[in-house]
Amino acid sequence: MAVITTTRRTERFSRTTPPTCKYWLAGRCNRNPCKFLHSLSTLPSNVHNANMTYMHSKNPHLSAENMASSSVKKPTNCAPKAFKKPANCARKAVECGSEAMSVEKPTQCEQMDISIEKTESVEEVATVAKSPMEKSRSICKYWMTDNCVHGDLCQNLHSWFYGDGFTTLAKLHEHKKVVTGIALPAGSDKLYSGSTDGTVRAWDCNTGHCVNMIHLNSEVTSLISEGPWIFAGVKNAVKAWNIQTGADVTLDGPKGQVLSLNVGNDILLAGAEDGVIYAWRYSSDPKPESPFELVATLGGHTKPVVCLAIGCYKMLYSGSMDHSIKVWDLDTLQCTMTLNGHTDVVTSLICWGDYLLSSSYDCTVNVWVRTEEGTLKVAYTHTDENAILGLYGMTDAEAKPILFCSCKDKSVRMYELPTFLERGRLFTRREVRSFEIGPGGLFFTGDGTGLLNVWRWLEEPKVPTS
């Protein structure tokens, strides 16, 4: 009767004590109250011994007293054996006969029998306990607003970036809206940024302070520098400043917002909202009113021209909301071919050596190569799960080519070329809309909140923190 009473106490304990909450172990339980335990409490020693007595009470060669004494000798091996080989426990327990289970050496079967009942819960706890360590590649949206309650158990990242070999240096936040362009003129100690808040700001590269601000009374949708000149695309015009002479020039002609700017073959090119590319040539004998002369308008796109790239066999490449890419000869300013490799807006173009890379809202990056016939074809397509807003390229501290892809999910993916292996990610509260390369491994990003981030490649890669 003593054995039966002990058995009932054990069964009653098992029924009334719930298992540990697996969501609590992962730091994700939001139930209050929760019907499962929010602790890792173990069974009391008296219950543990009673359970062992119950399991072996059917064997006439073992008394409760002997089994209790044997359980004290090696109780710690039960869980590990159950975790390693749970499938063999039941079979071995049946094979252990009365001769094998003597009073001198009872612990093997006892441990195996105990582990049969605990195997499922042990494996479940082990799996859940390991899951917080397997961090995702997404930033925690609650951490971004200082509201994450899971701490180190959170499965998402608590950092504004991850990856090796780079770090953040400074955050410059004075713009009120999207930073649409960043320029660092050669030989200048000032960094320039343009924004849809209608301003162009100049930043001291040594202190990080804003030292000048120009109000344009119009959204700045593009910004570049060439030599001593700063060019800003605004509505129906391009604004230009010479940082050496202080000259201030307005280039009229474009219809609608100027969405993209580039310079090639001594020609300033502007892609506008009306689908036309406007071309100005700098005059060596400038007129008093302006040193720039409008020499051509390149028509062909049926919707706004949102990106321009120069390179790859001395050609101009233009991407449009009409889903097409047009190739222009820089000498004649004539269109030589039209590329149709995307099914949505062509958002960005860059030339890298003999390759042309294009991105689109269709979530793809196309790598174009020149054929023997002189045309361009897609040699490789990289597909992302999000729309791609911009492409930017540079080399890291070891001179490896790195492609930055700004995505609609507010991240910037970093890929090693030509393999497209992911190197890391940058995270922001709003999408990154501008990028610029600086000296000494510096690079800059501007996002939709008006934040301008300063980054730097490290000589000795390390795991970054927030």
N, C-alpha and C positions, 0 to 999 in steps of 0.2 A: 504493500500500500504506500510505503514511503516513496517508492519510485514513481508511482502513478501520480501522487500529489505533486511531486517536483515537476513532473512532465506538464501538468496542467498549469502550474505557475509559469513555466517557460512559454507555453503556447499563449497564455493570457498576456504575457509581456510582449510577445511578438505581435499580437493583434492590436494592442493598445498603443504601441510606440511606432509612429509613422516613420518612413524612411526619410533620409536627408533630401531636401529639395534640390534637384539638379539645376534649376534656374538660379537658385540662390548661390550655388557653387560657382556658376558662371557670372554672377553679379548682375543678373537680368530679371530677378523675380520682382514683380510689381504688385503682388497680392498682399492685402492686409485686411484680415488675417490670412495666413497661408496654412493649409492643412498639413503640410510637410514640415519637417524640422529645418530650422535655420541654424544648425550647428553640426559638428562632426563628433558627437558623443558616441562612445563605444559601450558595448554591453557590460554591465557590472560583472565582477568576477564570479559571484555566486550563481548568476544566471548562466554564465559561460560553462561552469562546471556541471550544472544541472542538465544543460543541453547535451553535454558529452555523455552524461550518465544515461540519458534517454536513448541516445543513438545506439549504445552498445549493451543495453540491458537485456537484449534477447540472447546474447552470447553467454552460456552457462559457465564458461571458464573465467569470466571477468566480473568482479563485484564492483559495486559503486565506489567502494573505498579505494580499490586498486586503480580504477580509472581516474579518480580525482587526483591520486598521487602522480599518475603518469602524465596527466594534463599539465601539471606544474613544471615538468621537466622541459618540454619543448612545445610551448603553445604558440611561439612566434612564427613558426614556419607554415602555418595553415594558409594564411592569405596569399603569400607568394606562390605556393604550389598551386592554389586554386586559380590564380591569375595567369600562370604560365601554361598550364595544361588542364583546363577545366573539363575537356571532353573525355579524359581518361579516368576521372575520379570515380564515377559510378562503377565502371567496369572493375577497377582495382578493388573497390570496396566489396564487391560481390565475391571476387576471387580470394579474398583474405579469409581463410577458414579458421577453425578453432585451434589447429596446430600452429598456424602462423601467428596467431594473436595470443601470445603468452603474457603473463604478468610482467616479465622482465623487459619485454620490448613491444608495448602496445601502441606506441605513438604514431606509427606510420598510418595505420588505418583510421585511427581516431582523427588525425589531422585531415585525412582525405574525406572522411564522412562529414566533418564539420564544414569543410570547404564546399561540399555539394550545395548546401543551403545558401552559402554566402557568395558563390561564384557570380551570379547575375548582378547583385548589387555592387560587388567589388569592381567588376568591369565597367559598370555604368558610372560609378563615381570616378574611376580612373580616367575614363574618356572625357567626362565633363570637366574634371580638374585640369586636364591638359589643354582644353579648348581656349581658355583665355590667353595662353601663350602664343597661339597661332593668330597673330594680328592680321587684320585685313589691310588692304591697300587704299582704304578710304578714311578720310578724316571724320572724327566724331562731331556731328553737327551740334550736339549739346555742349561739348567741350569748347566749341567756337564761341559760344555765348556764356561760358563759365557756369553751365548748369548740369554738367555730367556728374552723376552721383556714384559711378562705378569705379572710379579711380584706376588703379593698375589692372583691375579685372575687366575693364572695358575692352571689347574685341576690336574697336576701331582706334585709329591713331590719335594720339594727343600731341600732335606736332604739326607745324605748318609745312613740313617737307620730310621726305625720307630718301635715303640713298647715300652713297659714299662719295667723298671727294669734293664737296662744296659746302658752303655755309652762308648764312645771311649776315650782312654787316650792318644795315641800317634800314629804317622805315621812314620815308618822307611823306607825310600826309597833310597837305595843304589844299589840294584840289577838292572841289565839292562834288564833281561828277567824274565820268569815265576818263582815264588817261589814254588818249588816242595816239600819242606819238612821243618818242623820247629821242633826243639828239645830243651827241657829245662831239662838238667840233674839234678837229685836230689842233693840238697845241693850246687848247683853252682849258682853264681851270673851272669852267662853269658847265653844269649840266642843264639842259633845257627840256621842258615837258609841256605838251599842249593837252587841253582837255575840252570836253563838251560844256564845261562851265563858262566857256568864252574867254579863257585866259591862257597866256603862255608864261610860265614861271622859269626863272633862272636860279639854280642852286649852286652854292659854293661847295666845290668838291672836297674841300678840307674840313669844313665844319658841318656840312649837311644842312645849312640854313638857307632859306629862300631869301635871296638878296635883291630880286627884282620881279615885278609882275606887270605884264602888259595886258590891258583889257581890249578885246577886239570886238565886243558887242555882237559876236556871232560864234556859233559852235566851231571849235577847232576839231576837224575830223581826220587830219593827217599832219605829220610834222617830220621834217628831215633836215640834215645839214650837209653842205657841200662847200669845202674850203671855209672861208670866213662867213658864208651866208647861211642864214636860218630861213627855211621856207615853211609856212603854215597854210594848210588848205582850209578855207572857210567857204561860206556861201557866196557863189558867183565870183570868186576871186582867189588869188594866192597872195598872201602877205609875205614880204621878204625883208630881212634885216641883215646888215653887214656889221658884225660885231667888232670889226677893226675901225671902220670909218664912221659908223653910226648911221649909215644911209638907211632909209625906210622907204620901201617901194611897194606899190599895189599893182598886181598883174591882173587886169580884167580880161574877160572873155568867156570863162566857163559858165555854163548854165546849171544852176543848182549847186548842191554841196560838192566840194572837191574831196573825194574819198581816198585818193591814193596819190603819192608823189614819188618820183625817182629822177635820177640824173644819169645820163649816159651820152657819150660822144659829144660832151659839152652842150647838151640840150637838157633843159628842164622839162619834164613830162608830168602832166596832171590828168588823172582819170576822174571824170565828173559824173554827176548824177544823171546827165542826159545821154550817157552812153558814148560820149566822145572823149578822145585823148587830145589834150592841148599841148603844143610843143613850143617852147621859147628858147631861143639861142642867145647866149651871152655875147654881147658885142665888145670887141676889143677897143672900139672907138665909141664909147657909150654916149647916148644922147643925154642932155641935161635932165630930162624928166625920168628916164629909166634906162638902165644898161641892158635890159632884156627886150628882145623883139619876138613877137609871135610869128613863127615861120610856117606852122602847119596845124591842121586839125585832122585827127585820124578817126574817121567814122567807120562803123561796121557792126559794133555791138548794138543790140536792141534794148538793152537794159543797163543800169549803172555799172561803171567800171570800178571794181572794188579793190583790185590789187595790180601792181606792176612789178616786173622783174627784168633785170638786164644782165646779159651774159650769154654763155653757150653759143659760140659762133657769131658774136656781135649782133645779137638779136634782142628785140624788145618783146616781152611776153605780157599779155594783159588777160586778167580773169574777170568775169562779169557775172551778174545775177542772171544772165540768160543761159547759164550753165556751160558756156563755151570758153575756150582759151584761144586767143588769136596771136599769131607770130608775125612780127613786123621787122623789116630790114631797117636798121638804124641809119644807113647811108641814104636810102631813098625814101624812108618813112612810108613804105608801101606794105600792105598785108600780103604775106607769102603763103600762109596756110591757116586753117582753123582746126583746132583739136576738140573733139567731143568725147571726152572720157569720163565725165561726171554727169550725174542725174539731178544735181541740185546746184545751188550757188557755189561758184568757185571762190573760196575765201582767201586763199593765199598762194603765192608762188615764190620759189627761191631757186636760184641756179647754183649748183654745186659741181664744179668741174665741168664735165661734159653732160651732166644730168640735169634735167628739169624736174622739180618736185612740186606737186600741186595738191591742195587740200580742198575739202568741200563739206557742205552741210550734209552730204550723203554718207558721212562717217568714214571716208576713205582718204588715203594718201596715195597718189599715183606717182611712180617713178618713170619718167619718160627718157628714152634713148634715141639717138639718131640712127636711122637705117642707112643702108648703102645707097638707097635712092634719094637720100637727103630729107626724108620725112621723119616725123617723130612718132614713136609707138610706145605703148605702156609695157614696160619690162617687168614691173612688179607692182602689186597693189597691197597696201597695208590697210586692214580694216579695224576700226575702233568701235566701241559700243556707244560712243557719243559723237555728236556733230563736232567737226574740227573747225576752229575759228581762225587759227593762224599757225604758220610754220616759221621757225627761226633756227638758224644754224650757227655753230661755232665749234671750236675744239676745246677739250679739257686740258688740265695741266700736263698730261702725258701726250698731247697732240692727237688724241683720238677724236674723230668727228662725232659730234653729238647733235641730234635733231630734237628740238623742243616743239611739242605739239600742244597748243592751247585748246582745251576741250570745253564743251558746253556744260560739263559737270563741275566747273570751277576748279579744274586741275590742269596742270601742265605736265604732260608725260615727256620723259627724257629717254631717247632711244640712241643706242650706239649704231652707227652705220658702218657697213652696209647690212648688218644682221637684223636690225630692228629689235635687238634685245633691250628690255626696259632697264634703264640705269637708275631711275628714281622718279619722284614726282614732287611738284610744288603745289601748294594748296592756297586758295584765296577765298574771301567771302563773296566775291563776284568774279566773273570771267576775266582772264588776262587778255588785254586788247593791244598791248604794245610791248616792244622788246628792243633793247639796244646793247651792243657789245662795247666794252671799255678796255683800257689797257691793263696789263698785269693780272689777267684772269678775271676781271670784273665783268658782270653783266647786270642788266636792269630790266625789271618788269613793271608794267603799269596795269592796274585792274579797274573794274567797274565802280569801285567805291571811291576812287581818287587816290588810292595808295600807290606810291612808287617805292618798290623794294630794290635794295642794293644787295647783290650776291657776289660771291667770289669763289673761284676754284681753289682748292688747297693743293699744296705740293705733296703732302702726305695725307691720303684719304682717311677720313674717320667717319663714324656713324654720327649724323647730325642730331641735334636736339632742338626743341622749340625755343 
